[in-house]
Amino acid sequence: MADTPISEMNFETAMAELEKVVGQLESSQVALEESIKLYDRGAELKKHCAVKLKEAEEKIAQITLGADGNPAGLKPFEG
């Protein structure tokens, strides 16, 4: 497991670590105590990724389109 605090990870880093955690859990090569720690970290990584995705979706939703269908600007974020 990485020592980087999850809150400091960007989406890509968190997702890569989550994939690694899932792989380790699926391999059945990990002792029970380590599996529990991995599961807990994986749950936190999943939660962090979900938050990052929601933030990105909210930013994208703020893009306004002009009459020609092209991006014309951003609405102020209300969140």
Buried (B, 14 or more C-beta within 10 A) or exposed (E): EBEEEBEEBEBEBBBEBBEBBBEBBEEEEBEEEEBEBBBEBBEBBBEBBEEBEEEEEEEEEBEEEEEEEEEEEEEEEEE
